[in-house]
């Protein structure tokens, strides 16, 4: 099931999942994945307008999932499951 953006009043489809760590002062953006740890989902419009607190870093890791897609085919089912379990894709 496709998730919707978590911003109030927005019903657009989520294109990113965000998590954060206050100790590391980092917000991570990942491709949405079922069962993955997350603080919430955002649509592309709200991802573009996302600002982290002063001194924090935003790390957009959504492109990393695309980098590994070629590894996830029928010839490598164990590797595919490992990447999916790790939340990489």
MOPEBEL-V269200 format. One record per backbone hydrogen bond with DSSP energy under -1.0 kcal/mol. NH is the residue of the N-H (numbers start at 1). CO is the residue of the C=O. Records with the same first field share a line. If there is no record, write none. Layout:
NH = CO / CO
This chain:
5 = 12
6 = 41
10 = 7
14 = 3
15 = 42
16 = 42
17 = 30
18 = 40
19 = 28
21 = 26
26 = 21
27 = 57
28 = 19
29 = 59
30 = 17
36 = 33
39 = 18
40 = 18
42 = 16
47 = 43
48 = 44
49 = 45
50 = 47
56 = 53
57 = 25
59 = 27
61 = 29
64 = 61
67 = 63
68 = 64
71 = 68
72 = 69
73 = 71
76 = 73
80 = 76
81 = 77
82 = 78
83 = 79
84 = 80
85 = 81
86 = 82
88 = 83
